[in-house]
Amino acid sequence: MHVLTSGFVRMAQTTASGARVILRYVAPGETFGTPALLAGGTY
């Protein structure tokens, strides 16, 4: 799990056809990566 302290993060995924899909924007003070932490995976 990560906590963003400054700046902004744009989380995106590229589709098989090469299009970029924005999944989420993360702002300061927000957390991300929690699902990977709980599943024991990587992010």
N, CA, C and O atoms as a Maestro MAE file, in Angstrom:
{
 s_m_m2io_version
 :::
 2.0.0
}

f_m_ct {
 s_m_title
 :::
 protein
 m_atom[172] {
  # First column is atom index #
  i_m_mmod_type
  r_m_x_coord
  r_m_y_coord
  r_m_z_coord
  i_m_residue_number
  s_m_chain_name
  s_m_pdb_residue_name
  s_m_pdb_atom_name
  i_m_atomic_number
  :::
  1 25 0.854 -1.170 0.000 1 A "MET " " N  " 7
  2 3 0.000 0.000 0.000 1 A "MET " " CA " 6
  3 2 0.898 1.230 0.000 1 A "MET " " C  " 6
  4 15 1.946 1.251 0.645 1 A "MET " " O  " 8
  5 25 0.475 2.244 -0.726 2 A "HIS " " N  " 7
  6 3 1.231 3.491 -0.834 2 A "HIS " " CA " 6
  7 2 0.311 4.659 -0.497 2 A "HIS " " C  " 6
  8 15 -0.890 4.612 -0.762 2 A "HIS " " O  " 8
  9 25 0.884 5.698 0.086 3 A "VAL " " N  " 7
  10 3 0.163 6.942 0.340 3 A "VAL " " CA " 6
  11 2 0.879 8.034 -0.439 3 A "VAL " " C  " 6
  12 15 2.075 8.256 -0.249 3 A "VAL " " O  " 8
  13 25 0.156 8.707 -1.306 4 A "LEU " " N  " 7
  14 3 0.738 9.785 -2.104 4 A "LEU " " CA " 6
  15 2 0.803 11.042 -1.250 4 A "LEU " " C  " 6
  16 15 -0.208 11.478 -0.701 4 A "LEU " " O  " 8
  17 25 1.989 11.624 -1.139 5 A "THR " " N  " 7
  18 3 2.147 12.810 -0.292 5 A "THR " " CA " 6
  19 2 2.147 14.107 -1.088 5 A "THR " " C  " 6
  20 15 1.811 15.160 -0.547 5 A "THR " " O  " 8
  21 25 2.518 14.048 -2.362 6 A "SER " " N  " 7
  22 3 2.480 15.252 -3.195 6 A "SER " " CA " 6
  23 2 2.380 14.848 -4.653 6 A "SER " " C  " 6
  24 15 2.735 13.731 -5.033 6 A "SER " " O  " 8
  25 25 1.896 15.769 -5.458 7 A "GLY " " N  " 7
  26 3 1.735 15.503 -6.883 7 A "GLY " " CA " 6
  27 2 0.460 14.724 -7.172 7 A "GLY " " C  " 6
  28 15 -0.406 14.575 -6.310 7 A "GLY " " O  " 8
  29 25 0.364 14.237 -8.391 8 A "PHE " " N  " 7
  30 3 -0.790 13.455 -8.814 8 A "PHE " " CA " 6
  31 2 -0.308 12.254 -9.608 8 A "PHE " " C  " 6
  32 15 0.725 12.318 -10.275 8 A "PHE " " O  " 8
  33 25 -1.048 11.166 -9.538 9 A "VAL " " N  " 7
  34 3 -0.724 9.947 -10.285 9 A "VAL " " CA " 6
  35 2 -1.923 9.591 -11.149 9 A "VAL " " C  " 6
  36 15 -3.063 9.575 -10.685 9 A "VAL " " O  " 8
  37 25 -1.643 9.307 -12.411 10 A "ARG " " N  " 7
  38 3 -2.694 8.820 -13.309 10 A "ARG " " CA " 6
  39 2 -2.414 7.344 -13.541 10 A "ARG " " C  " 6
  40 15 -1.350 6.981 -14.045 10 A "ARG " " O  " 8
  41 25 -3.360 6.498 -13.178 11 A "MET " " N  " 7
  42 3 -3.205 5.061 -13.352 11 A "MET " " CA " 6
  43 2 -3.954 4.657 -14.613 11 A "MET " " C  " 6
  44 15 -5.153 4.903 -14.740 11 A "MET " " O  " 8
  45 25 -3.233 4.031 -15.547 12 A "ALA " " N  " 7
  46 3 -3.821 3.692 -16.835 12 A "ALA " " CA " 6
  47 2 -3.426 2.281 -17.228 12 A "ALA " " C  " 6
  48 15 -2.466 1.710 -16.711 12 A "ALA " " O  " 8
  49 25 -4.196 1.739 -18.159 13 A "GLN " " N  " 7
  50 3 -3.919 0.418 -18.704 13 A "GLN " " CA " 6
  51 2 -4.050 0.528 -20.217 13 A "GLN " " C  " 6
  52 15 -4.932 1.224 -20.720 13 A "GLN " " O  " 8
  53 25 -3.177 -0.156 -20.935 14 A "THR " " N  " 7
  54 3 -3.241 -0.172 -22.389 14 A "THR " " CA " 6
  55 2 -3.980 -1.422 -22.842 14 A "THR " " C  " 6
  56 15 -3.673 -2.531 -22.407 14 A "THR " " O  " 8
  57 25 -4.955 -1.230 -23.718 15 A "THR " " N  " 7
  58 3 -5.742 -2.357 -24.222 15 A "THR " " CA " 6
  59 2 -4.958 -3.104 -25.295 15 A "THR " " C  " 6
  60 15 -3.904 -2.647 -25.738 15 A "THR " " O  " 8
  61 25 -5.476 -4.241 -25.704 16 A "ALA " " N  " 7
  62 3 -4.834 -5.046 -26.739 16 A "ALA " " CA " 6
  63 2 -4.725 -4.278 -28.061 16 A "ALA " " C  " 6
  64 15 -3.815 -4.527 -28.851 16 A "ALA " " O  " 8
  65 25 -5.653 -3.347 -28.299 17 A "SER " " N  " 7
  66 3 -5.622 -2.569 -29.541 17 A "SER " " CA " 6
  67 2 -4.736 -1.331 -29.437 17 A "SER " " C  " 6
  68 15 -4.601 -0.580 -30.403 17 A "SER " " O  " 8
  69 25 -4.130 -1.116 -28.263 18 A "GLY " " N  " 7
  70 3 -3.212 0.005 -28.081 18 A "GLY " " CA " 6
  71 2 -3.828 1.252 -27.488 18 A "GLY " " C  " 6
  72 15 -3.128 2.246 -27.294 18 A "GLY " " O  " 8
  73 25 -5.114 1.231 -27.196 19 A "ALA " " N  " 7
  74 3 -5.772 2.395 -26.585 19 A "ALA " " CA " 6
  75 2 -5.449 2.455 -25.094 19 A "ALA " " C  " 6
  76 15 -5.355 1.427 -24.424 19 A "ALA " " O  " 8
  77 25 -5.283 3.654 -24.596 20 A "ARG " " N  " 7
  78 3 -5.013 3.835 -23.175 20 A "ARG " " CA " 6
  79 2 -6.318 4.135 -22.454 20 A "ARG " " C  " 6
  80 15 -7.068 5.022 -22.861 20 A "ARG " " O  " 8
  81 25 -6.591 3.392 -21.379 21 A "VAL " " N  " 7
  82 3 -7.800 3.572 -20.579 21 A "VAL " " CA " 6
  83 2 -7.370 4.055 -19.195 21 A "VAL " " C  " 6
  84 15 -6.601 3.384 -18.506 21 A "VAL " " O  " 8
  85 25 -7.873 5.229 -18.792 22 A "ILE " " N  " 7
  86 3 -7.560 5.762 -17.471 22 A "ILE " " CA " 6
  87 2 -8.392 5.001 -16.443 22 A "ILE " " C  " 6
  88 15 -9.619 4.950 -16.535 22 A "ILE " " O  " 8
  89 25 -7.713 4.413 -15.470 23 A "LEU " " N  " 7
  90 3 -8.387 3.644 -14.436 23 A "LEU " " CA " 6
  91 2 -8.714 4.497 -13.215 23 A "LEU " " C  " 6
  92 15 -9.758 4.333 -12.583 23 A "LEU " " O  " 8
  93 25 -7.790 5.419 -12.896 24 A "ARG " " N  " 7
  94 3 -7.967 6.177 -11.664 24 A "ARG " " CA " 6
  95 2 -6.952 7.303 -11.605 24 A "ARG " " C  " 6
  96 15 -5.848 7.188 -12.137 24 A "ARG " " O  " 8
  97 25 -7.334 8.388 -10.956 25 A "TYR " " N  " 7
  98 3 -6.406 9.459 -10.616 25 A "TYR " " CA " 6
  99 2 -6.216 9.422 -9.109 25 A "TYR " " C  " 6
  100 15 -7.179 9.241 -8.363 25 A "TYR " " O  " 8
  101 25 -4.975 9.595 -8.658 26 A "VAL " " N  " 7
  102 3 -4.661 9.590 -7.229 26 A "VAL " " CA " 6
  103 2 -4.131 10.974 -6.859 26 A "VAL " " C  " 6
  104 15 -3.229 11.496 -7.514 26 A "VAL " " O  " 8
  105 25 -4.689 11.555 -5.820 27 A "ALA " " N  " 7
  106 3 -4.307 12.886 -5.353 27 A "ALA " " CA " 6
  107 2 -3.580 12.765 -4.009 27 A "ALA " " C  " 6
  108 15 -3.661 11.728 -3.351 27 A "ALA " " O  " 8
  109 25 -2.869 13.828 -3.601 28 A "PRO " " N  " 7
  110 3 -2.169 13.798 -2.313 28 A "PRO " " CA " 6
  111 2 -3.096 13.398 -1.165 28 A "PRO " " C  " 6
  112 15 -4.224 13.880 -1.063 28 A "PRO " " O  " 8
  113 25 -2.599 12.511 -0.308 29 A "GLY " " N  " 7
  114 3 -3.355 12.031 0.841 29 A "GLY " " CA " 6
  115 2 -4.131 10.757 0.565 29 A "GLY " " C  " 6
  116 15 -4.624 10.121 1.497 29 A "GLY " " O  " 8
  117 25 -4.249 10.370 -0.710 30 A "GLU " " N  " 7
  118 3 -4.970 9.150 -1.045 30 A "GLU " " CA " 6
  119 2 -4.026 7.952 -1.052 30 A "GLU " " C  " 6
  120 15 -2.816 8.095 -1.233 30 A "GLU " " O  " 8
  121 25 -4.598 6.778 -0.854 31 A "THR " " N  " 7
  122 3 -3.811 5.540 -0.879 31 A "THR " " CA " 6
  123 2 -4.091 4.778 -2.169 31 A "THR " " C  " 6
  124 15 -5.142 4.932 -2.791 31 A "THR " " O  " 8
  125 25 -3.117 3.950 -2.553 32 A "PHE " " N  " 7
  126 3 -3.311 3.056 -3.689 32 A "PHE " " CA " 6
  127 2 -2.451 1.825 -3.483 32 A "PHE " " C  " 6
  128 15 -1.482 1.850 -2.725 32 A "PHE " " O  " 8
  129 25 -2.810 0.751 -4.161 33 A "GLY " " N  " 7
  130 3 -2.088 -0.509 -4.026 33 A "GLY " " CA " 6
  131 2 -2.646 -1.431 -2.963 33 A "GLY " " C  " 6
  132 15 -2.081 -2.498 -2.721 33 A "GLY " " O  " 8
  133 25 -3.735 -1.053 -2.325 34 A "THR " " N  " 7
  134 3 -4.305 -1.876 -1.257 34 A "THR " " CA " 6
  135 2 -4.748 -3.256 -1.736 34 A "THR " " C  " 6
  136 15 -4.488 -4.236 -1.038 34 A "THR " " O  " 8
  137 25 -5.409 -3.386 -2.899 35 A "PRO " " N  " 7
  138 3 -5.817 -4.731 -3.341 35 A "PRO " " CA " 6
  139 2 -4.631 -5.694 -3.493 35 A "PRO " " C  " 6
  140 15 -4.738 -6.867 -3.135 35 A "PRO " " O  " 8
  141 25 -3.518 -5.211 -4.015 36 A "ALA " " N  " 7
  142 3 -2.337 -6.066 -4.156 36 A "ALA " " CA " 6
  143 2 -1.789 -6.463 -2.786 36 A "ALA " " C  " 6
  144 15 -1.348 -7.596 -2.593 36 A "ALA " " O  " 8
  145 25 -1.820 -5.537 -1.848 37 A "LEU " " N  " 7
  146 3 -1.352 -5.845 -0.493 37 A "LEU " " CA " 6
  147 2 -2.199 -6.935 0.135 37 A "LEU " " C  " 6
  148 15 -1.668 -7.877 0.725 37 A "LEU " " O  " 8
  149 25 -3.505 -6.814 0.013 38 A "LEU " " N  " 7
  150 3 -4.405 -7.786 0.636 38 A "LEU " " CA " 6
  151 2 -4.346 -9.145 -0.057 38 A "LEU " " C  " 6
  152 15 -4.560 -10.176 0.580 38 A "LEU " " O  " 8
  153 25 -4.061 -9.151 -1.348 39 A "ALA " " N  " 7
  154 3 -3.982 -10.404 -2.100 39 A "ALA " " CA " 6
  155 2 -2.596 -11.028 -2.047 39 A "ALA " " C  " 6
  156 15 -2.394 -12.152 -2.506 39 A "ALA " " O  " 8
  157 25 -1.640 -10.290 -1.481 40 A "GLY " " N  " 7
  158 3 -0.273 -10.801 -1.406 40 A "GLY " " CA " 6
  159 2 0.471 -10.711 -2.727 40 A "GLY " " C  " 6
  160 15 1.466 -11.407 -2.929 40 A "GLY " " O  " 8
  161 25 -0.002 -9.861 -3.626 41 A "GLY " " N  " 7
  162 3 0.631 -9.711 -4.937 41 A "GLY " " CA " 6
  163 2 1.479 -8.473 -5.032 41 A "GLY " " C  " 6
  164 15 1.860 -7.881 -4.022 41 A "GLY " " O  " 8
  165 25 1.772 -8.083 -6.261 42 A "THR " " N  " 7
  166 3 2.541 -6.858 -6.508 42 A "THR " " CA " 6
  167 2 1.655 -5.874 -7.231 42 A "THR " " C  " 6
  168 15 0.606 -6.225 -7.772 42 A "THR " " O  " 8
  169 25 2.108 -4.616 -7.226 43 A "TYR " " N  " 7
  170 3 1.321 -3.555 -7.840 43 A "TYR " " CA " 6
  171 2 2.201 -2.744 -8.721 43 A "TYR " " C  " 6
  172 15 1.739 -1.787 -9.343 43 A "TYR " " O  " 8
  :::
 }
 m_bond[171] {
  # First column is bond index #
  i_m_from
  i_m_to
  i_m_order
  :::
  1 1 2 1
  2 2 3 1
  3 3 4 2
  4 3 5 1
  5 5 6 1
  6 6 7 1
  7 7 8 2
  8 7 9 1
  9 9 10 1
  10 10 11 1
  11 11 12 2
  12 11 13 1
  13 13 14 1
  14 14 15 1
  15 15 16 2
  16 15 17 1
  17 17 18 1
  18 18 19 1
  19 19 20 2
  20 19 21 1
  21 21 22 1
  22 22 23 1
  23 23 24 2
  24 23 25 1
  25 25 26 1
  26 26 27 1
  27 27 28 2
  28 27 29 1
  29 29 30 1
  30 30 31 1
  31 31 32 2
  32 31 33 1
  33 33 34 1
  34 34 35 1
  35 35 36 2
  36 35 37 1
  37 37 38 1
  38 38 39 1
  39 39 40 2
  40 39 41 1
  41 41 42 1
  42 42 43 1
  43 43 44 2
  44 43 45 1
  45 45 46 1
  46 46 47 1
  47 47 48 2
  48 47 49 1
  49 49 50 1
  50 50 51 1
  51 51 52 2
  52 51 53 1
  53 53 54 1
  54 54 55 1
  55 55 56 2
  56 55 57 1
  57 57 58 1
  58 58 59 1
  59 59 60 2
  60 59 61 1
  61 61 62 1
  62 62 63 1
  63 63 64 2
  64 63 65 1
  65 65 66 1
  66 66 67 1
  67 67 68 2
  68 67 69 1
  69 69 70 1
  70 70 71 1
  71 71 72 2
  72 71 73 1
  73 73 74 1
  74 74 75 1
  75 75 76 2
  76 75 77 1
  77 77 78 1
  78 78 79 1
  79 79 80 2
  80 79 81 1
  81 81 82 1
  82 82 83 1
  83 83 84 2
  84 83 85 1
  85 85 86 1
  86 86 87 1
  87 87 88 2
  88 87 89 1
  89 89 90 1
  90 90 91 1
  91 91 92 2
  92 91 93 1
  93 93 94 1
  94 94 95 1
  95 95 96 2
  96 95 97 1
  97 97 98 1
  98 98 99 1
  99 99 100 2
  100 99 101 1
  101 101 102 1
  102 102 103 1
  103 103 104 2
  104 103 105 1
  105 105 106 1
  106 106 107 1
  107 107 108 2
  108 107 109 1
  109 109 110 1
  110 110 111 1
  111 111 112 2
  112 111 113 1
  113 113 114 1
  114 114 115 1
  115 115 116 2
  116 115 117 1
  117 117 118 1
  118 118 119 1
  119 119 120 2
  120 119 121 1
  121 121 122 1
  122 122 123 1
  123 123 124 2
  124 123 125 1
  125 125 126 1
  126 126 127 1
  127 127 128 2
  128 127 129 1
  129 129 130 1
  130 130 131 1
  131 131 132 2
  132 131 133 1
  133 133 134 1
  134 134 135 1
  135 135 136 2
  136 135 137 1
  137 137 138 1
  138 138 139 1
  139 139 140 2
  140 139 141 1
  141 141 142 1
  142 142 143 1
  143 143 144 2
  144 143 145 1
  145 145 146 1
  146 146 147 1
  147 147 148 2
  148 147 149 1
  149 149 150 1
  150 150 151 1
  151 151 152 2
  152 151 153 1
  153 153 154 1
  154 154 155 1
  155 155 156 2
  156 155 157 1
  157 157 158 1
  158 158 159 1
  159 159 160 2
  160 159 161 1
  161 161 162 1
  162 162 163 1
  163 163 164 2
  164 163 165 1
  165 165 166 1
  166 166 167 1
  167 167 168 2
  168 167 169 1
  169 169 170 1
  170 170 171 1
  171 171 172 2
  :::
 }
}
